């Protein structure tokens, strides 16, 4: 399940893409808030849900719940609806934004179809998003390359029978600790991060070394063809250690630490001219 933030009329809509069923799910309260402009969309939805239930509408019984991040940064179970269910919901809410919202729904669905057929569009969208956040083009190019390298690694892990979730996370921890001397959790704490993506808060050199560690792990795995999870752990450590040795050599030559507390906010501010800070 892939979490996203979509925008309609400059307003955020929490969304999830279900890759297994190839469907978008949207937070109902976000949609209700946009269509009704109610100061309390949660209450509006609660009242509407009760009325629809009395009317025998299937909408209230088929809607699902997913954990979505709220304004306070915490994840809560949230009523969600897929595109078809949202269209039915719109019919129950009188709003001048109903038709524009229907067009928006169609464009969101089409966007995903186009990206599936042409993966380059995904990178184009990511480039625009990072530019809007204030990153430099040089950093963005590194970041997009890191996504490609990470995908090659996870594909290799899947081919070797490694399970997504905990096993992926453990192998990532091994690689990260081998090159940076920190687990992912320790690395994030070092950079004072919470929900933020660690790679989005790496410097160019940190990204390069992380890519080297993951690319090396991929190549070793392809060559060794591990038959067990424990063998994949050994390979993850080997790949990370090669990048770790490179880090130590660079630090010895420059006299500077590569793993720093710099995060996205600091990186973005440094890229701006003084008059824009």
Secondary structure, DSSP 8 states (H G I E B T S, - for coil): -EEEEEEETTEEEEEEEETTTTEEEEEHHHHHHHHH--TTHHHHHHHHHHHHHHTT-THHHH-EEEEEE-TTS-EEEEEEEEHHHHHHHHHTS--TTHHHHHHHHHHHHHHHHHHHH-THHHHHHHHHHHHHTT--HHHHHHHHHHHHHHHHHHHHHHHTT--TTHHHHHHHHHHHHHHHSS-HHHHHHHTT-SSS-SGGG--HHHHHHHHHHHHHHHHHHHHH---SHHHHHHHHHHHHHHHHHHHHHHHHHH---SS-S--HHHHHHHHS-GGG-
